[in-house]
Amino acid sequence: MLPMIDQMVNKFKLNQEGKEEFKGIFRTWLDEDIDRLKMMDEMKKLYSESFTVDEIREITKFYQTPVGKKFLQKSTKSMKYGAQIGIQEAQFKLTERIKPFLEKYDIK
């Protein structure tokens, strides 16, 4: 999410204090509003519906290879999907957290 946050910070043309405050809003949101256990449970469910235990073991072996490590490094689609699982429910809370910040800096 950091690239997205950095893009927003640049768009808003914030000073250093504003940047840190804005990033702090996201940190608080991620720490307090995202149910990480539920997100992990949903990811486990997703993988268990798609793969057998033996296949997951083979996938794990693959990720330990140089190509597997590169794949993990380059793969963003699955990470975006995983992040969406936990974030969708907390989206409203983020909007409520950002609203006072936008008003403070007169950002429309």
N, C-alpha and C positions, 0 to 999 in steps of 0.2 A: 504494500500500500504506500510505501514511502515515495515512490516516483509520482504517484497520483497527488499525494500531499504536497510534494515539492512543486508540481505544476500549478496547483491552486495557490500556493504561497507566491509564486512568481506572477501569476495572473493578478493577484490582489496587490502586488507591489508593496509588500509589508517590510517594515524595518526589522532589525534583528529581534527586538522585543516582541513584535507582532508575530514573527515566524515561530519563536519559541512558545508563545502562548497558543498559537494555532495548533502546533504539533502536540502540545500538552493536552488539548481538547481530545485529539485522536487517541493519545496514550490512555487517558482516563476512560474513554469510550471502550477501547479494546480491553482494558483491565477490568472494568466494572460492568459493562453491558453485554459483552460477548460470552456466551455459555460455552466455554472451551470443552468441557466434558461432553456436552451434547454434540458439539461439532465432531469430536473424536468418535463418539458412538455412531454418528451418521456416516462418517468415513469408513469405519469398520464394517458397517452394514452394507455400504456401497461395494466395498471390495469383496465381502463374503458372498454377496449375490452374484458377483461377476467371476470369481475365481475359487478354485478348490484350495485346500490347505497346501497341497503339494505344489500347485502352481504359484502360490504366494511365496513359498520357499524358493522356488526357482527364480522368481522375479527378484527376490531379495539378493540372491547370488549374483544376478545380472547387475544390480545396482552397485555391487562391490567391484565390478570390473571397470576399466578406464572408460569404455563406451557407456556403461550404465551411469557412471558418475557424470559424464558429459551430458547425458540425457537429462538427468535430474537438474543439472545446472541450467540447461537451455529450455526445459519444459515449463511453460508458464500457463498453458491452458488448464491443466489439471489443478494447478495451484489456485488459479482464479476461481474455478468451480468449487474447490474446497473452502475457500474463503467465503464464497457466497452462501454456503450452507449455514454458517454461523452468523453471518452478517445480516442476512435478510430480516430477521426478527428484530434486530437492534437498530435498524436504519432510522426509525422514528426518533429514537433516543439521541442519535448522532445529530439529527436535524435540530432537536431541541437544545443540544449543547452548543451548536455552532451559531444559532440565532443571536444570542447576546453578543458574541464576538463580532459578527457581521454588523450589528447595530453600532457597537463601540467604534469600529473603524469605518463606519458609513459605507459599507460595501453592499452593492446591489446586484 
